[in-house]
């Protein structure tokens, strides 16, 4: 699956204009494509949709949604945007750590570091 994500990332910038179609798809693969687009071309407008992935997708997508949140920090250029990103990351972390079974260590680590880095930045 990781090799598929790598290919999706390569195509993401050329398809980002169609992101809403991918976001609204009933296909998990299309929603994964939307997540990879958000990794490559992050937008604050997508944060709440990304947060929903942590309750409606599988752990593989959790990890990639966490990476997309991490990349959204680069466009969180106002205190309001930064605050919203922190809130989304905190909720995602709560969701992942309450997930049935053992939470994915990589996802948890990305979210914890993101929250910590955002809390320390001016």
CORURNOR-V831064 format. One record per helix or strand of 3 or more residues. SS is the DSSP state (H for helix, E for strand). FROM is the first residue (numbers start at 1). TO is the last residue. If there is no record, write none. Layout:
BEGIN
SS|FROM|TO  SS|FROM|TO
END
This chain:
BEGIN
H|2|23  H|28|40  H|44|56  H|59|75  H|79|97  H|105|120
END
